[in-house]
Amino acid sequence: MSAIENRKKQHINLAKNPDSQISNAPFADFKLKHRALPEMDYEQVDTSTTLFRKKLNQPLIIASMTGGTTHADTINTNLAIAVEETGVAMGVGSQRIALEIKEAEKSFKLARKNAPTAVIFANMGAVQLNYGRKIEDYQSVVDMLEADGLYLHLNALQEAIQPEGDTNFADLLKKIKKVVKKVSVPVFAKEVGHGFDYKTAKNLLEVGIIGIDVAGANGTSWAWIEAKRKGSENLAKWFKDFGISTEKSLENSVKARNAFTKKSQNTEKPVAKNKIKLVASGGIRSPIEGLKAHKLGANYYSAAKPFLKPALKNPETLIKVIKEWEKGLKTAMFCTETKNW
């Protein structure tokens, strides 16, 4: 097993550990407005939306987990079968391994093979632009999946703690701009669990990023995971909940979207606010938290942890969980008199 394959296996095993979770739930202080008498029929509630012109039965993106190892074959196959059946979206783990080890392509290609019509995000770290990766490589990972969109993940804290981390994040914005212009699909920026500040969100929109997955510091702590891999209890303790909360990250991204679209109105190519998509993630553990995020400005919500163990079992178990999330969202929308997502 190669070093990168071993790392991915360690990531999955540590992510299953309850200690990897930041204990604070997102949006805890935000209360949905319950209606004792919703003036509507439950059957009128419509949880569906669209992403990349494809219909989603609920605004759920199952977050990037893994890929490129035998262990990942099961996860990506079960995820793909389930998202195809239930009409939600999915991402895959970082595809860099597939550019370095040809055999690793298999577990990624299983996604599109088993989900021919679903929305699928390709995924590569933006920092790899400073480590020899070219725009052609980012197009390659898109083509590998026949992906609908590309996640450029930003993980400065994770890389800084990771024993083999890539830590040169200098001058990435201008390189990201080139990727956005040349890659054939829409590009989203995604943190991995430590949140977005306003400046970064606004800068990314200004170079053409079309969506932001806020991934705040309320869910799985990749700083903790990497510190554990490194064998440093102090780093694990100091940085476990380091970063910006999911709620604040979403707030920062909403403000950045508003500022960017307002500024664009004075240009030759004005951007409509609804063109910029925001994904709430980071500790989302129920569709109720997803609806809270929507009320605060998110277009979609995303999670990995609730779906990891079912994905390790079989697609039937995972399908049941996803459908329960849809039922939960419909119920929450009904009880808050929210007819359409």
Phi, psi and omega in degrees: 000131180290166180299319183289324176296318179297320179298316180296322177295318177298320180302312181297314181297318180287326179294335177283343180288125180304333180291347179284351186266133172286129193287336184287123178283143179287150174061028184297329182269357180260122183252131173289149182272099179291135176253117178293331179229080176290123183279065181196163176270134178309323183288349177279345183293129181241109182272359187281159175206188177231153175214124183054039177067016175248143180283137169247136179288338172209157187279047186253130171246116175286119193291158179305131180240301188197184177163157173094003178228163177301320178301325183282339181304315181297313182299309184291327176295311181295320177299313184296315178300318183290317181291327176296319182289323188259351176072042172241178182257166178211157170242166174245167177290176181306130184267008179303322180302326182286340175278339182261330181231107186305321183295340183287346180300329188306310186293334176283318181294339177299333181298304182289327178302320183263355178223071187296335183245356185285160172282123180230133176262129165285169188205125175214148177287133178297327183297338180294344173297338176263006181231038170094353180279137182256169178304324180300329179292323180289324173293326180297319180288331174294312181296325180304324183257354193050047189287155177272334181208169180235127169270124166261107183272142181246121188214052185302315181295316179301314181294324181295328181267329182304132182306323181250030189294150173260113193245008179270095180260015184290138172057034182282332185302314182293330177285322176299321179302320180292321177298313181302320182288327189262330183289147190278356182233163175299145183246127174252144170264141184222124168283170181247008176140016179229010164087165180246133169271163183299315184300314180296315180301314181293318179298321180292320177296324181290340176262008171107001175300134186260349180206153179229124172262109195288331175037068183280175185275068175223358184240231179290130181264106178285341172294316178298315181300314182290326177295322177294319177298325181284341182082026181248104178293326179295312179297321179299318181287315185294322191249005183305312182250024179291139175127203186245132183299160178300316180297315180291323178298319177294317178301315179299320182288323176297316178297320179295318178298315180297315181295318182293313182292326177295315179296325183291340181296340179264013180249175179290335182236077179297146181249126177286144182302323183286354177282332180272121185257137178242133179246124177271124174208167185110083179085009175291116185236006178200158176292341176294317176295327176296318178293321175303314180299321179297318179297336181262004172122358181280146175270330182216167171228157188218148179204154176240312187308314183295344186251354184293306181297316175300324180292336177279348182266282182197162182295329181297317178297318181293318178301318179300317180295315181296318179294328176293323175298320179295318177298317179297318178295315180299319179295316179296320178295318178300314184282354173246014179054046179249104188284317183234144176296000000 
